[in-house]
Amino acid sequence: MARSDWAAFLTEPAAEYPARTELERFGLSPYLPQLRRRFIHDGAVVLRQYPLFPRYFLLPLREANHPAVRACRYRLTLLASEGTGPWRCPHDTVQALIEAEYNGRFDEPIPVPGDRVMVTSFARQIPATIARTLSPSTLELFTPLLGGARAVVRAEKVRHNA
């Protein structure tokens, strides 16, 4: 067993953050991968953090059997492989996950003028370019319809091109 591998734990619903905090207080090193999504607060668009894998967090395998894990107020279940041992994630994979999170690869982008986007309308997707932000929840777009029409749409209907 490599000492640098990681184990995954399942928490109670919406208990990822308090469980992580409690384990950190015991001196352990849990890692909770996160992403940022758009959130409208007092009319402003901000990015808010959410768990990348809801209800799950990672802990170094050498800490998985620490008494603090059993003493945690939140029920934690160690994920197991088909064999008898815990599920293991290689350290390099976790490092790549940490780097991707740090670089914002999981984050939902904030639309800015000039971005090429897709507008979801019923079962269709229409390509467009953002002209300007009218409010935190509405955007003005240039669309290819009728030779370059402008359209005002709700921000939630707009997805960035991948």
Buried (B, 14 or more C-beta within 10 A) or exposed (E): EEEEBBBBBBBBEEBBBBBBEBBEEBEBEBBBBBBBEBBBEEEEBEBEBBBBBEBBBBBBBBBBEBEBBEEBEBEBEBBEEEEEEBBBBEBEEBEEBEEBBEEEEBBBEBBEEEBEBBBEEEEEEBEBBBBEBEEBBBBBBBBEEEEEEEBEBEBEBBBEEE
